[in-house]
Amino acid sequence: MTTETQDKTAKGNGGQTGKGKQPRVISDPRDIAGLVMMQIDAVNTKKDELTIATKGLSDTAKQLVRAYAQQSAAIAKLQKQVNDLEEKASGK
């Protein structure tokens, strides 16, 4: 395994890491395990960030739905008042 796996998202790097260095060959299983654990930690960190962002979006959506429902109710109430006033005016 090489450290090149960390830079797979950098396209067209010609077998070099993003810093222009040759990839380092890792043969010690402890080094490989350490590299894998670092990558897992990075994925977990991104996952946590995405979870927080998704929760924030969900909370915002709930607030928007609540505000929309309140505005719809207020509009319906105003429409009823207008209709009642029109009926009174036409009945005179």
Sequence and secondary structure as in RCSB ss.txt:
>XXXX:A:sequence
MTTETQDKTAKGNGGQTGKGKQPRVISDPRDIAGLVMMQIDAVNTKKDELTIATKGLSDTAKQLVRAYAQQSAAI
AKLQKQVNDLEEKASGK
>XXXX:A:secstr
 BGGGGGTTSTT TT  TTS    B   HHHHHHHHHHHHHHHHHHHHHHHHHHHHHHHHHHHHHHHHHHHHHHH
HHHHHHHHHHHHHHHH 
